[in-house]
Amino acid sequence: MKKILLTLTLLTSFSLLAQVGIGTINPETDFHVVGSVLIQTEVSRETLTTVDPLEEDFKLVTRSTNSEPVGELSILNVETLTVAPINTINYHITNVSLDNVTDLDLQYDASKYVIAVSNFRHVGDAIKKVINPGDDDVGHFVVHTFVDNGTWHLEIRNRSLDLDPADSLEYYVTLVVYDKSFYRHLDPIVTELNGNNTGTASSVPNLY
């Protein structure tokens, strides 16, 4: 009888010692942290292959590279996100004056999203090129997004030639909306080619 009680006592002590608490004297799991966590080198991680219905209630742990010091861990709660990590939205723009969409406020908050353009096409009359002796001009057509006053805007137009006033066209474009909780907008890199057709980028993007 004494041997059985001794065995039970040892097993109980091992179970208590196996739980480690940081910031708490009552750990509820094998490793329980109350407060912030900082990992400055790397953390071992496993691949999430499949998710069963009973495993859907989980959160993502992210490691910050711009914290002071670097390595602060935080939880990305996907339940609070209002949009998916990547979203695609189709736009159909009609009744365009000449061909000039110079500034269309898309109303996406630039602090929360990154907007890219995909699948652009126009339907209708073509913009007529200018015939110059020895130098035909087809203009300078631009399709791009830009930030102004905190929101994303869209420009679609030929900057140097206009559509004939009697003609008409429509624009179709797909916007790709990236949530900044998952992605970030890299700073522009400016490279001066000094009139040459070839060169080397002035710097490498900082991806970390």
Beta strands, then each sheet from edge to edge (+ up, - down):
strand 1: 20-22
strand 2: 31-33
strand 3: 37-38
strand 4: 60-63
strand 5: 72-76
strand 6: 86-93
strand 7: 101-109
strand 8: 113-124
strand 9: 141-148
strand 10: 151-158
strand 11: 169-179
sheet 1: 1+ 2+
sheet 2: 3+ 5- 4+
sheet 3: 6+ 11- 8+
sheet 4: 7+ 10- 9+
end
